[in-house]
Amino acid sequence: MSTEHHGPQSHLSTQLFDWKRSDEYHNSFLIAPDEQLERAHQRTLDAGMPDIAVSEAQGKLLMLLCKSINAKRVLEVGTLAGYSTIWMAKALPDDGLIVTHELLPEHAEVATENVAHAGFSNKVKIVVGPAVDTLPNLPSSEPFDLAFIDADKENNLNYFKEAERLIRPGGVIIVDNVVRRGRTADPDVIDQSVEGVRALLKYIKADAKVEATTIATVGMKGYDGFLYALKTA
């Protein structure tokens, strides 16, 4: 039996099993079963693609963020099989649009099928190729309301700069996987993904056009976190 304490929370050792159980418990109350999303996740596995999409809870958060700012146009970098894309498409009005960028044609093919099965083909445009090459082709004259970046981390800064150029003032940029099991803050860790996150953080610190924070998370996807940035000018 646990005893409720008021005051600072004591530190308990937890692990993936605990985080996964917590996710599943909360999801059982807050997220209704969804055949479209379940199918999209299964198609990811069946196609032999890496199981690295956002979790159910994270997908629901993206949907709620889109709704909270009345998003109509969304920019995504890193489509994979379209799981997060479908979550966000659920929040958009009938004339809304997600422009999502995917490096690999075989991933884009699975995503196209998943998006079509979910009934969102009219809301989703998938751009295939390296996003560092395709993003500069988008005009800033048609601004986005929200950008979600979940691709190769070494290019985080390049993607963020493009997203900053493309979203409206008051728009939101979400960058996933920035905590990386705490390794981003460990000076002894040096790899391309971690360095990509560090470069982004250094850039934002000196960037007067955005306000940002990092939220660390634990759940069925492990220990990580996302960066939330608001374009202020």
N, CA, C and O of each residue as an XYZ file, in Angstrom:
932
protein
N       0.849     -1.189      0.000
C       0.000      0.000      0.000
C       0.888      1.243      0.000
O       1.837      1.345      0.777
N       0.557      2.195     -0.895
C       1.340      3.428     -0.949
C       0.725      4.461     -0.031
O      -0.487      4.473      0.184
N       1.554      5.319      0.505
C       1.106      6.401      1.372
C       1.370      7.726      0.678
O       2.482      7.984      0.218
N       0.338      8.570      0.603
C       0.488      9.859     -0.081
C       1.270     10.827      0.803
O       0.974     10.984      1.988
N       2.252     11.458      0.222
C       3.059     12.440      0.934
C       2.886     13.787      0.267
O       2.802     13.875     -0.958
N       2.835     14.810      1.051
C       2.805     16.171      0.522
C       4.198     16.768      0.680
O       4.813     16.663      1.741
N       4.677     17.382     -0.362
C       6.034     17.909     -0.347
C       6.826     17.300     -1.482
O       6.246     16.700     -2.387
N       8.137     17.442     -1.452
C       8.980     16.922     -2.535
C       8.779     15.424     -2.724
O       8.697     14.668     -1.756
N       8.700     15.004     -3.993
C       8.517     13.593     -4.311
C       9.827     12.848     -4.123
O      10.876     13.294     -4.588
N       9.763     11.724     -3.448
C      10.972     10.925     -3.271
C      11.373     10.305     -4.597
O      10.521     10.047     -5.447
N      12.661     10.065     -4.777
C      13.172      9.525     -6.027
C      13.118      7.999     -5.980
O      13.725      7.371     -5.112
N      12.382      7.413     -6.928
C      12.263      5.979     -7.026
C      12.890      5.514     -8.322
O      12.792      6.194     -9.344
N      13.528      4.371     -8.286
C      14.109      3.799     -9.489
C      13.004      3.146    -10.318
O      12.314      2.243     -9.845
N      12.845      3.608    -11.555
C      11.842      3.038    -12.451
C      12.518      2.603    -13.739
O      13.656      2.981    -14.014
N      11.820      1.819    -14.513
C      12.384      1.304    -15.756
C      11.293      1.239    -16.824
O      10.147      1.622    -16.588
N      11.677      0.743    -18.005
C      10.770      0.750    -19.150
C       9.447      0.060    -18.838
O       8.393      0.518    -19.279
N       9.489     -1.028    -18.090
C       8.254     -1.734    -17.738
C       7.283     -0.797    -17.042
O       6.095     -0.794    -17.364
N       7.763     -0.005    -16.097
C       6.909      0.920    -15.354
C       6.354      2.012    -16.271
O       5.179      2.369    -16.181
N       7.197      2.531    -17.141
C       6.770      3.607    -18.038
C       5.725      3.106    -19.031
O       4.742      3.790    -19.318
N       5.956      1.896    -19.551
C       5.017      1.304    -20.506
C       3.673      1.047    -19.821
O       2.621      1.338    -20.390
N       3.706      0.509    -18.616
C       2.469      0.250    -17.873
C       1.712      1.549    -17.617
O       0.487      1.590    -17.732
N       2.437      2.602    -17.273
C       1.800      3.892    -17.025
C       1.144      4.433    -18.293
O       0.008      4.904    -18.258
N       1.861      4.364    -19.407
C       1.289      4.795    -20.686
C      -0.004      4.042    -20.975
O      -1.027      4.648    -21.291
N       0.049      2.733    -20.864
C      -1.114      1.904    -21.194
C      -2.287      2.209    -20.261
O      -3.440      2.215    -20.693
N      -1.998      2.460    -18.997
C      -3.059      2.772    -18.034
C      -3.751      4.078    -18.404
O      -4.977      4.125    -18.512
N      -2.972      5.136    -18.597
C      -3.567      6.430    -18.934
C      -4.260      6.383    -20.293
O      -5.340      6.950    -20.462
N      -3.641      5.708    -21.258
C      -4.250      5.616    -22.586
C      -5.607      4.927    -22.543
O      -6.498      5.258    -23.325
N      -5.770      3.966    -21.626
C      -7.025      3.218    -21.546
C      -8.195      4.125    -21.183
O      -9.346      3.797    -21.472
N      -7.913      5.258    -20.557
C      -8.953      6.223    -20.216
C      -9.072      7.343    -21.246
O     -10.163      7.859    -21.487
N      -7.953      7.715    -21.847
C      -7.893      8.968    -22.598
C      -7.827      8.812    -24.114
O      -8.063      9.778    -24.840
N      -7.511      7.621    -24.603
C      -7.369      7.430    -26.055
C      -8.223      6.255    -26.493
O      -7.977      5.117    -26.093
N      -9.216      6.529    -27.306
C     -10.110      5.477    -27.790
C      -9.396      4.623    -28.841
O      -8.557      5.139    -29.579
N      -9.711      3.335    -28.920
C      -9.137      2.492    -29.978
C      -9.433      3.083    -31.355
O     -10.518      3.613    -31.591
N      -8.474      2.987    -32.244
C      -8.609      3.592    -33.573
C      -8.059      2.619    -34.603
O      -6.853      2.381    -34.656
N      -8.934      2.062    -35.414
C      -8.528      1.044    -36.381
C      -7.539      1.594    -37.405
O      -6.627      0.884    -37.828
N      -7.712      2.839    -37.799
C      -6.829      3.432    -38.798
C      -5.397      3.519    -38.275
O      -4.446      3.174    -38.978
N      -5.257      3.981    -37.042
C      -3.927      4.120    -36.463
C      -3.306      2.772    -36.139
O      -2.108      2.571    -36.338
N      -4.108      1.858    -35.645
C      -3.602      0.511    -35.360
C      -3.122     -0.160    -36.639
O      -2.090     -0.830    -36.648
N      -3.865      0.022    -37.704
C      -3.463     -0.563    -38.992
C      -2.173      0.088    -39.493
O      -1.285     -0.600    -39.998
N      -2.069      1.395    -39.357
C      -0.858      2.088    -39.812
C       0.365      1.577    -39.056
O       1.424      1.375    -39.650
N       0.223      1.370    -37.760
C       1.345      0.848    -36.976
C       1.696     -0.572    -37.400
O       2.871     -0.918    -37.520
N       0.676     -1.390    -37.627
C       0.942     -2.770    -38.034
C       1.595     -2.824    -39.407
O       2.483     -3.644    -39.641
N       1.162     -1.958    -40.315
C       1.768     -1.911    -41.651
C       3.235     -1.526    -41.560
O       4.051     -2.009    -42.345
N       3.581     -0.663    -40.611
C       4.980     -0.300    -40.388
C       5.801     -1.545    -40.075
O       6.868     -1.757    -40.651
N       5.300     -2.356    -39.169
C       6.010     -3.574    -38.765
C       6.043     -4.584    -39.903
O       7.079     -5.196    -40.162
N       4.918     -4.760    -40.583
C       4.833     -5.745    -41.670
C       5.787     -5.399    -42.812
O       6.300     -6.287    -43.493
N       6.020     -4.097    -43.015
C       6.909     -3.656    -44.093
C       8.377     -3.710    -43.692
O       9.251     -3.374    -44.491
N       8.656     -4.132    -42.452
C      10.039     -4.204    -41.991
C      10.654     -2.859    -41.698
O      11.878     -2.726    -41.661
N       9.808     -1.848    -41.487
C      10.306     -0.503    -41.180
C      10.614     -0.405    -39.691
O      10.023     -1.138    -38.898
N      11.514      0.474    -39.293
C      11.839      0.615    -37.867
C      10.634      1.120    -37.084
O       9.887      1.975    -37.560
N      10.453      0.589    -35.885
C       9.326      0.963    -35.042
C       9.699      2.188    -34.217
O       9.853      2.107    -32.998
N       9.840      3.321    -34.894
C      10.338      4.542    -34.246
C       9.363      5.702    -34.352
O       9.732      6.848    -34.096
N       8.122      5.415    -34.728
C       7.123      6.485    -34.781
C       6.782      6.928    -33.363
O       7.151      6.267    -32.392
N       6.087      8.033    -33.253
C       5.649      8.506    -31.948
C       4.730      7.470    -31.312
O       4.143      6.640    -32.008
N       4.610      7.521    -29.997
C       3.696      6.632    -29.289
C       2.263      7.144    -29.441
O       2.032      8.229    -29.975
N       1.307      6.345    -28.962
C      -0.094      6.783    -28.986
C      -0.278      8.103    -28.248
O      -0.912      9.028    -28.757
N       0.283      8.181    -27.047
C       0.114      9.394    -26.238
C       0.752     10.603    -26.912
O       0.199     11.702    -26.876
N       1.913     10.401    -27.526
C       2.581     11.495    -28.219
C       1.790     11.920    -29.449
O       1.690     13.110    -29.748
N       1.230     10.949    -30.158
C       0.389     11.267    -31.309
C      -0.832     12.068    -30.904
O      -1.209     13.033    -31.569
N      -1.449     11.655    -29.797
C      -2.628     12.391    -29.297
C      -2.227     13.816    -28.915
O      -2.980     14.759    -29.158
N      -1.037     13.976    -28.316
C      -0.567     15.320    -27.972
C      -0.413     16.183    -29.217
O      -0.808     17.349    -29.212
N       0.153     15.630    -30.278
C       0.287     16.387    -31.526
C      -1.078     16.809    -32.049
O      -1.249     17.942    -32.500
N      -2.050     15.906    -31.992
C      -3.395     16.232    -32.438
C      -3.982     17.369    -31.605
O      -4.586     18.298    -32.142
N      -3.797     17.284    -30.283
C      -4.341     18.319    -29.400
C      -3.654     19.666    -29.622
O      -4.297     20.715    -29.575
N      -2.345     19.627    -29.864
C      -1.629     20.873    -30.155
C      -2.173     21.525    -31.425
O      -2.391     22.736    -31.464
N      -2.389     20.725    -32.452
C      -2.952     21.261    -33.697
C      -4.319     21.879    -33.449
O      -4.626     22.956    -33.960
N      -5.137     21.190    -32.661
C      -6.468     21.721    -32.366
C      -6.390     22.998    -31.542
O      -7.157     23.935    -31.765
N      -5.460     23.035    -30.585
C      -5.403     24.170    -29.657
C      -5.024     25.469    -30.349
O      -5.380     26.549    -29.878
N      -4.306     25.376    -31.459
C      -3.933     26.606    -32.185
C      -4.733     26.748    -33.479
O      -4.426     27.587    -34.326
N      -5.774     25.905    -33.618
C      -6.617     25.936    -34.823
C      -5.771     25.809    -36.086
O      -5.951     26.551    -37.051
N      -4.854     24.862    -36.058
C      -3.953     24.683    -37.196
C      -4.731     24.284    -38.450
O      -5.657     23.473    -38.409
N      -4.322     24.879    -39.549
C      -4.898     24.541    -40.849
C      -3.831     23.991    -41.783
O      -4.112     23.161    -42.647
N      -2.594     24.469    -41.597
C      -1.478     23.988    -42.420
C      -0.361     23.505    -41.497
O       0.077     24.229    -40.603
N       0.092     22.275    -41.727
C       1.109     21.648    -40.886
C       2.267     21.187    -41.768
O       2.067     20.633    -42.849
N       3.469     21.427    -41.284
C       4.686     20.956    -41.937
C       5.275     19.827    -41.099
O       5.432     19.961    -39.886
N       5.602     18.711    -41.757
C       6.207     17.583    -41.054
C       7.494     17.182    -41.761
O       7.548     17.124    -42.989
N       8.523     16.907    -40.976
C       9.785     16.392    -41.524
C      10.018     15.029    -40.901
O      10.300     14.921    -39.707
N       9.899     13.988    -41.715
C      10.037     12.619    -41.239
C       8.692     11.919    -41.209
O       8.071     11.813    -40.151
N       8.232     11.438    -42.361
C       6.907     10.817    -42.470
C       6.880      9.401    -41.916
O       5.926      9.002    -41.249
N       7.942      8.642    -42.201
C       7.995      7.213    -41.934
C       6.774      6.554    -42.585
O       6.618      6.633    -43.803
N       5.908      5.910    -41.804
C       4.734      5.251    -42.393
C       3.461      6.070    -42.233
O       2.368      5.577    -42.512
N       3.591      7.304    -41.791
C       2.435      8.193    -41.727
C       1.639      8.133    -40.439
O       0.527      8.658    -40.382
N       2.185      7.498    -39.391
C       1.436      7.374    -38.134
C       1.178      8.746    -37.499
O       0.035      9.079    -37.183
N       2.227      9.533    -37.316
C       2.043     10.869    -36.748
C       1.260     11.764    -37.706
O       0.499     12.630    -37.275
N       1.448     11.553    -38.987
C       0.723     12.330    -40.000
C      -0.778     12.153    -39.836
O      -1.535     13.123    -39.872
N      -1.205     10.903    -39.655
C      -2.630     10.622    -39.493
C      -3.165     11.254    -38.212
O      -4.262     11.812    -38.204
N      -2.398     11.167    -37.135
C      -2.836     11.802    -35.892
C      -3.108     13.288    -36.118
O      -4.151     13.799    -35.708
N      -2.177     13.979    -36.766
C      -2.346     15.419    -36.965
C      -3.453     15.725    -37.959
O      -4.169     16.715    -37.805
N      -3.600     14.886    -38.977
C      -4.660     15.105    -39.970
C      -6.037     15.069    -39.326
O      -6.956     15.742    -39.794
N      -6.191     14.296    -38.262
C      -7.466     14.217    -37.560
C      -7.885     15.564    -36.974
O      -9.071     15.807    -36.750
N      -6.917     16.431    -36.729
C      -7.208     17.718    -36.095
C      -7.517     18.820    -37.099
O      -8.024     19.875    -36.720
N      -7.221     18.591    -38.364
C      -7.326     19.667    -39.353
C      -8.735     19.764    -39.926
O      -9.450     18.765    -40.002
N      -9.132     20.973    -40.330
C     -10.428     21.118    -41.011
C     -10.392     20.447    -42.380
O      -9.341     20.002    -42.840
N     -11.546     20.382    -43.016
C     -11.648     19.680    -44.301
C     -10.720     20.267    -45.355
O     -10.248     19.546    -46.235
N     -10.454     21.562    -45.275
C      -9.568     22.191    -46.258
C      -8.148     22.362    -45.716
O      -7.366     23.140    -46.262
N      -7.810     21.637    -44.641
C      -6.462     21.689    -44.086
C      -5.479     20.886    -44.909
O      -5.870     20.099    -45.772
N      -4.182     21.091    -44.631
C      -3.147     20.406    -45.409
C      -1.918     20.138    -44.539
O      -1.460     21.006    -43.796
N      -1.397     18.912    -44.652
C      -0.104     18.549    -44.080
C       0.858     18.305    -45.234
O       0.591     17.476    -46.104
N       1.962     19.016    -45.244
C       3.029     18.749    -46.213
C       4.120     18.016    -45.442
O       4.788     18.599    -44.588
N       4.294     16.744    -45.748
C       5.204     15.907    -44.975
C       6.332     15.398    -45.866
O       6.104     14.993    -47.006
N       7.536     15.424    -45.339
C       8.733     15.121    -46.121
C       9.333     13.795    -45.660
O       9.574     13.590    -44.470
N       9.570     12.902    -46.615
C      10.130     11.580    -46.328
C      11.300     11.294    -47.271
O      11.201     11.472    -48.485
N      12.396     10.851    -46.689
C      13.609     10.586    -47.458
C      13.454      9.390    -48.395
O      13.827      9.470    -49.565
N      12.908      8.285    -47.890
C      12.930      7.015    -48.613
C      11.631      6.747    -49.371
O      10.554      6.796    -48.778
N      11.715      6.462    -50.674
C      10.510      6.190    -51.466
C       9.707      5.010    -50.940
O       8.478      5.033    -50.991
N      10.380      3.974    -50.433
C       9.646      2.804    -49.941
C       8.843      3.137    -48.680
O       7.769      2.577    -48.463
N       9.354      4.036    -47.860
C       8.596      4.485    -46.696
C       7.423      5.356    -47.132
O       6.321      5.239    -46.596
N       7.662      6.217    -48.093
C       6.605      7.087    -48.594
C       5.474      6.275    -49.216
O       4.309      6.663    -49.129
N       5.814      5.151    -49.842
C       4.791      4.290    -50.443
C       3.863      3.711    -49.376
O       2.644      3.702    -49.548
N       4.439      3.228    -48.278
C       3.631      2.695    -47.182
C       2.801      3.812    -46.554
O       1.627      3.613    -46.241
N       3.404      4.984    -46.370
C       2.687      6.116    -45.794
C       1.508      6.530    -46.666
O       0.428      6.832    -46.158
N       1.715      6.542    -47.974
C       0.638      6.910    -48.898
C      -0.545      5.967    -48.745
O      -1.699      6.396    -48.738
N      -0.251      4.683    -48.623
C      -1.313      3.690    -48.439
C      -2.031      3.889    -47.101
O      -3.259      3.833    -47.030
N      -1.253      4.122    -46.047
C      -1.860      4.308    -44.721
C      -2.737      5.558    -44.675
O      -3.838      5.534    -44.125
N      -2.245      6.630    -45.248
C      -3.002      7.885    -45.257
C      -4.293      7.717    -46.059
O      -5.346      8.212    -45.655
N      -4.214      7.023    -47.190
C      -5.400      6.790    -48.019
C      -6.422      5.940    -47.275
O      -7.618      6.228    -47.310
N      -5.951      4.894    -46.603
C      -6.860      4.027    -45.853
C      -7.546      4.798    -44.728
O      -8.694      4.514    -44.388
N      -6.847      5.766    -44.154
C      -7.427      6.580    -43.085
C      -8.371      7.650    -43.617
O      -9.068      8.306    -42.842
N      -8.399      7.828    -44.930
C      -9.305      8.792    -45.537
C      -8.798     10.217    -45.566
O      -9.584     11.163    -45.616
N      -7.473     10.370    -45.535
C      -6.911     11.710    -45.459
C      -6.057     12.094    -46.671
O      -5.256     13.026    -46.587
N      -6.214     11.404    -47.769
C      -5.398     11.719    -48.947
C      -5.575     13.164    -49.392
O      -4.640     13.772    -49.915
N      -6.760     13.714    -49.190
C      -7.018     15.093    -49.605
C      -6.374     16.107    -48.671
O      -6.316     17.294    -48.992
N      -5.885     15.648    -47.505
C      -5.277     16.560    -46.540
C      -3.761     16.418    -46.453
O      -3.109     17.196    -45.757
N      -3.195     15.438    -47.147
C      -1.775     15.118    -46.965
C      -1.053     15.114    -48.306
O      -1.488     14.475    -49.264
N       0.059     15.842    -48.349
C       0.958     15.813    -49.502
C       2.307     15.295    -49.033
O       2.936     15.888    -48.156
N       2.752     14.184    -49.620
C       4.028     13.585    -49.241
C       5.084     13.974    -50.263
O       4.936     13.717    -51.457
N       6.150     14.595    -49.778
C       7.265     15.017    -50.629
C       8.421     14.051    -50.382
O       8.858     13.887    -49.243
N       8.915     13.415    -51.436
C       9.953     12.392    -51.304
C      11.318     12.964    -51.672
O      11.470     13.648    -52.684
N      12.304     12.672    -50.831
C      13.666     13.121    -51.083
C      14.270     13.721    -49.833
O      13.573     13.894    -48.834
N      15.560     14.043    -49.867
C      16.200     14.671    -48.700
C      15.539     16.002    -48.369
O      15.453     16.885    -49.222
N      15.076     16.147    -47.143
C      14.364     17.367    -46.763
C      15.264     18.596    -46.807
O      14.781     19.713    -46.993
N      16.583     18.394    -46.635
C      17.485     19.548    -46.737
C      17.441     20.136    -48.142
O      17.773     21.305    -48.341
N      17.028     19.323    -49.120
C      16.909     19.796    -50.503
C      15.489     20.237    -50.847
O      15.309     21.178    -51.621
N      14.478     19.572    -50.284
C      13.093     19.850    -50.664
C      12.460     20.990    -49.877
O      11.617     21.712    -50.410
N      12.851     21.162    -48.625
C      12.251     22.234    -47.824
C      12.482     23.626    -48.405
O      11.559     24.441    -48.402
N      13.698     23.931    -48.911
C      13.899     25.272    -49.472
C      13.002     25.593    -50.658
O      12.883     26.757    -51.040
N      12.370     24.585    -51.247
C      11.479     24.821    -52.384
C      10.108     25.328    -51.958
O       9.334     25.794    -52.794
N       9.800     25.242    -50.670
C       8.492     25.692    -50.195
C       8.494     27.209    -50.024
O       9.439     27.764    -49.464
N       7.450     27.884    -50.497
C       7.402     29.349    -50.378
C       6.931     29.784    -48.999
O       6.023     29.180    -48.428
N       7.544     30.824    -48.468
C       7.118     31.368    -47.177
C       5.830     32.170    -47.303
O       5.243     32.566    -46.296
N       5.391     32.411    -48.520
C       4.151     33.167    -48.733
C       2.917     32.364    -48.342
O       1.829     32.927    -48.216
N       3.072     31.053    -48.147
C       1.975     30.204    -47.676
C       2.394     29.602    -46.343
O       2.788     28.436    -46.293
N       2.317     30.366    -45.269
C       2.897     29.936    -43.990
C       2.136     28.773    -43.352
O       0.944     28.572    -43.587
N       2.862     28.030    -42.547
C       2.289     26.924    -41.784
C       1.995     27.394    -40.361
O       2.554     28.381    -39.884
N       1.108     26.665    -39.702
C       0.748     26.972    -38.322
C       1.589     26.178    -37.328
O       1.873     26.652    -36.228
N       1.984     24.975    -37.719
C       2.756     24.096    -36.836
C       3.716     23.271    -37.677
O       3.393     22.863    -38.792
N       4.893     23.033    -37.131
C       5.873     22.156    -37.776
C       6.289     21.080    -36.784
O       6.543     21.364    -35.613
N       6.357     19.843    -37.263
C       6.800     18.715    -36.445
C       8.020     18.100    -37.111
O       7.944     17.614    -38.239
N       9.153     18.122    -36.402
C      10.422     17.626    -36.933
C      10.801     16.344    -36.205
O      11.038     16.346    -34.997
N      10.854     15.251    -36.961
C      11.179     13.944    -36.386
C      11.926     13.131    -37.441
O      11.419     12.131    -37.951
N      13.125     13.576    -37.752
C      13.914     12.938    -38.813
C      15.351     12.766    -38.314
O      15.586     12.731    -37.106
N      16.305     12.660    -39.228
C      17.704     12.490    -38.827
C      18.147     13.682    -37.990
O      17.986     14.835    -38.391
N      18.704     13.389    -36.831
C      18.976     14.425    -35.842
C      20.155     15.313    -36.213
O      20.228     16.459    -35.770
N      21.081     14.798    -37.022
C      22.232     15.616    -37.387
C      21.827     16.830    -38.218
O      22.566     17.811    -38.299
N      20.634     16.755    -38.841
C      20.146     17.893    -39.627
C      19.078     18.704    -38.892
O      18.373     19.501    -39.511
N      18.956     18.511    -37.594
C      17.941     19.239    -36.817
C      17.994     20.743    -37.052
O      16.962     21.387    -37.236
N      19.189     21.289    -37.045
C      19.315     22.737    -37.184
C      18.856     23.194    -38.565
O      18.160     24.203    -38.684
N      19.238     22.463    -39.604
C      18.781     22.808    -40.954
C      17.261     22.772    -41.047
O      16.645     23.672    -41.617
N      16.659     21.721    -40.482
C      15.202     21.601    -40.535
C      14.533     22.706    -39.722
O      13.516     23.261    -40.137
N      15.104     23.018    -38.575
C      14.510     24.040    -37.719
C      14.543     25.406    -38.408
O      13.555     26.140    -38.378
N      15.663     25.743    -39.021
C      15.761     27.035    -39.712
C      14.714     27.148    -40.819
O      14.104     28.201    -41.005
N      14.513     26.052    -41.548
C      13.500     26.072    -42.607
C      12.103     26.180    -42.015
O      11.262     26.918    -42.529
N      11.854     25.450    -40.941
C      10.541     25.529    -40.296
C      10.283     26.942    -39.780
O       9.177     27.469    -39.902
N      11.313     27.542    -39.206
C      11.193     28.911    -38.696
C      10.862     29.881    -39.828
O      10.089     30.822    -39.650
N      11.453     29.640    -40.979
C      11.169     30.488    -42.147
C       9.734     30.313    -42.636
O       9.120     31.248    -43.149
N       9.213     29.101    -42.467
C       7.957     28.741    -43.122
C       6.714     28.879    -42.244
O       5.602     28.907    -42.771
N       6.868     28.966    -40.920
C       5.666     29.085    -40.099
C       5.362     30.551    -39.798
O       6.232     31.419    -39.863
N       4.124     30.785    -39.476
C       3.655     32.151    -39.186
C       4.111     32.594    -37.799
O       4.417     31.751    -36.957
N       4.163     33.901    -37.548
C       4.361     34.368    -36.174
C       3.254     33.816    -35.278
O       2.076     33.860    -35.634
N       3.635     33.305    -34.132
C       2.675     32.640    -33.268
C       2.560     31.159    -33.551
O       1.856     30.443    -32.839
N       3.250     30.683    -34.595
C       3.248     29.270    -34.927
C       4.177     28.481    -34.016
O       5.009     29.051    -33.311
N       4.023     27.170    -34.041
C       4.728     26.274    -33.126
C       5.610     25.304    -33.909
O       5.222     24.790    -34.958
N       6.812     25.069    -33.367
C       7.722     24.058    -33.925
C       8.004     23.033    -32.834
O       8.451     23.385    -31.742
N       7.740     21.765    -33.133
C       8.037     20.664    -32.216
C       9.193     19.860    -32.804
O       9.144     19.455    -33.966
N      10.222     19.630    -32.011
C      11.350     18.795    -32.444
C      11.418     17.594    -31.503
O      11.568     17.762    -30.293
N      11.310     16.394    -32.048
C      11.262     15.186    -31.226
C      12.667     14.643    -30.955
O      13.622     14.947    -31.669
N      12.758     13.836    -29.905
C      13.976     13.077    -29.570
C      15.174     13.965    -29.271
O      16.258     13.751    -29.814
N      14.987     14.961    -28.409
C      16.096     15.868    -28.111
C      16.798     15.559    -26.785
O      17.871     16.099    -26.517
N      16.204     14.699    -25.956
C      16.823     14.357    -24.673
C      17.725     13.135    -24.807
O      18.815     13.091    -24.236
N      17.261     12.144    -25.566
C      18.082     10.996    -25.943
C      18.665     10.276    -24.723
O      19.876     10.098    -24.598
N      17.748      9.865    -23.819
C      18.138      9.139    -22.603
C      19.136      9.932    -21.743
O      19.942      9.348    -21.019
N      19.071     11.240    -21.831
C      19.964     12.099    -21.070
C      21.330     12.285    -21.692
O      22.171     12.996    -21.142
N      21.563     11.656    -22.832
C      22.895     11.676    -23.437
C      23.238     13.048    -24.014
O      24.413     13.396    -24.128
N      22.210     13.837    -24.383
C      22.490     15.168    -24.922
C      23.244     16.024    -23.906
O      24.087     16.840    -24.279
N      22.938     15.837    -22.628
C      23.570     16.630    -21.574
C      24.861     16.013    -21.045
O      25.518     16.600    -20.185
N      25.229     14.847    -21.545
C      26.438     14.160    -21.069
C      27.629     14.589    -21.929
O      27.675     14.249    -23.111
N      28.583     15.318    -21.372
C      29.710     15.813    -22.181
C      30.605     14.710    -22.709
O      31.384     14.939    -23.634
N      30.510     13.519    -22.140
C      31.338     12.414    -22.610
C      30.760     11.726    -23.841
O      31.425     10.898    -24.463
N      29.519     12.069    -24.194
C      28.865     11.446    -25.347
C      29.040     12.338    -26.563
O      28.674     13.513    -26.547
N      29.597     11.773    -27.602
C      29.764     12.493    -28.864
C      29.337     11.573    -30.003
O      30.018     10.597    -30.318
N      28.211     11.894    -30.608
C      27.807     11.218    -31.840
C      26.996     12.205    -32.673
O      26.625     13.274    -32.188
N      26.724     11.850    -33.912
C      26.104     12.805    -34.832
C      24.724     13.261    -34.367
O      24.380     14.437    -34.485
N      23.936     12.323    -33.837
C      22.587     12.685    -33.410
C      22.621     13.639    -32.223
O      21.907     14.642    -32.210
N      23.441     13.332    -31.233
C      23.561     14.196    -30.063
C      24.104     15.563    -30.451
O      23.612     16.589    -29.982
N      25.117     15.575    -31.303
C      25.686     16.854    -31.736
C      24.664     17.672    -32.520
O      24.668     18.901    -32.461
N      23.785     16.983    -33.256
C      22.735     17.692    -33.982
C      21.775     18.403    -33.050
O      21.345     19.521    -33.332
N      21.434     17.758    -31.936
C      20.562     18.385    -30.937
C      21.278     19.549    -30.264
O      20.690     20.612    -30.066
N      22.544     19.351    -29.914
C      23.304     20.416    -29.241
C      23.424     21.656    -30.133
O      23.303     22.784    -29.655
N      23.659     21.441    -31.413
C      23.753     22.580    -32.334
C      22.440     23.344    -32.392
O      22.434     24.572    -32.465
N      21.331     22.619    -32.360
C      20.019     23.266    -32.372
C      19.816     24.098    -31.109
O      19.355     25.237    -31.184
N      20.155     23.540    -29.957
C      19.980     24.263    -28.702
C      20.821     25.543    -28.673
O      20.353     26.589    -28.223
N      22.049     25.454    -29.148
C      22.914     26.630    -29.172
C      22.348     27.711    -30.089
O      22.411     28.902    -29.782
N      21.795     27.276    -31.216
C      21.203     28.231    -32.154
C      20.009     28.936    -31.531
O      19.882     30.156    -31.630
N      19.130     28.169    -30.887
C      17.917     28.747    -30.312
C      18.256     29.721    -29.184
O      17.575     30.731    -29.008
N      19.295     29.420    -28.430
C      19.683     30.305    -27.326
C      19.957     31.724    -27.821
O      19.678     32.696    -27.119
N      20.499     31.838    -29.022
C      20.844     33.150    -29.562
C      19.790     33.691    -30.535
O      19.984     34.746    -31.140
N      18.678     32.969    -30.682
C      17.665     33.334    -31.668
C      16.573     34.161    -31.006
O      15.828     33.651    -30.169
N      16.474     35.426    -31.372
C      15.496     36.322    -30.756
C      14.088     36.113    -31.305
O      13.137     36.709    -30.798
N      13.939     35.282    -32.325
C      12.637     35.130    -32.972
C      11.806     33.993    -32.384
O      10.651     33.812    -32.771
N      12.375     33.224    -31.453
C      11.619     32.121    -30.871
C      11.809     32.075    -29.357
O      12.824     32.519    -28.820
N      10.804     31.528    -28.693
C      10.891     31.149    -27.284
C      10.708     29.638    -27.255
O       9.845     29.108    -27.955
N      11.516     28.928    -26.447
C      11.464     27.468    -26.503
C      11.744     26.844    -25.142
O      12.327     27.469    -24.257
N      11.315     25.605    -25.003
C      11.638     24.809    -23.829
C      11.712     23.341    -24.234
O      11.145     22.931    -25.248
N      12.416     22.562    -23.428
C      12.483     21.116    -23.630
C      11.689     20.425    -22.535
O      11.819     20.759    -21.358
N      10.872     19.464    -22.925
C      10.104     18.651    -21.981
C      10.620     17.222    -22.069
O      10.484     16.572    -23.106
N      11.210     16.732    -20.986
C      11.670     15.343    -20.939
C      10.479     14.427    -20.693
O       9.553     14.789    -19.967
N      10.501     13.254    -21.290
C       9.384     12.317    -21.170
C       9.897     10.905    -20.919
O      11.006     10.549    -21.316
N       9.065     10.110    -20.252
C       9.269      8.667    -20.193
C       7.963      8.001    -20.601
O       6.887      8.556    -20.382
N       8.052      6.827    -21.186
C       6.874      6.110    -21.647
C       7.288      4.856    -22.363
O       8.421      4.394    -22.226
N       6.371      4.302    -23.128
C       6.658      3.041    -23.810
C       7.784      3.165    -24.835
O       8.349      2.159    -25.265
N       8.107      4.397    -25.224
C       9.221      4.620    -26.143
C      10.534      4.867    -25.408
O      11.562      5.116    -26.038
N      10.505      4.799    -24.064
C      11.723      4.992    -23.294
C      11.842      6.399    -22.736
O      10.848      7.106    -22.574
N      13.074      6.793    -22.445
C      13.392      8.094    -21.838
C      13.901      9.016    -22.933
O      14.962      8.783    -23.512
N      13.139     10.062    -23.210
C      13.529     11.004    -24.251
C      12.869     12.341    -23.954
O      12.699     12.700    -22.789
N      12.499     13.073    -24.979
C      11.855     14.359    -24.771
C      11.738     15.122    -26.071
O      12.318     14.746    -27.089
N      10.969     16.210    -26.017
C      10.763     17.016    -27.215
C      10.979     18.484    -26.898
O      10.849     18.912    -25.751
N      11.306     19.238    -27.915
C      11.494     20.678    -27.805
C      10.251     21.370    -28.371
O       9.793     21.040    -29.465
N       9.719     22.320    -27.624
C       8.565     23.102    -28.027
C       9.015     24.537    -28.246
O       9.496     25.185    -27.317
N       8.864     25.034    -29.453
C       9.304     26.402    -29.774
C       8.146     27.202    -30.332
O       7.365     26.709    -31.146
N       8.046     28.439    -29.883
C       7.030     29.363    -30.359
C       7.726     30.473    -31.146
O       8.643     31.126    -30.648
N       7.276     30.672    -32.374
C       7.817     31.755    -33.181
C       7.165     33.054    -32.745
O       5.954     33.216    -32.892
N       7.939     33.971    -32.218
C       7.391     35.195    -31.653
C       7.440     36.385    -32.609
O       6.767     37.391    -32.386
N       8.231     36.270    -33.666
C       8.366     37.394    -34.612
C       8.635     36.876    -36.010
O       8.778     37.665    -36.944
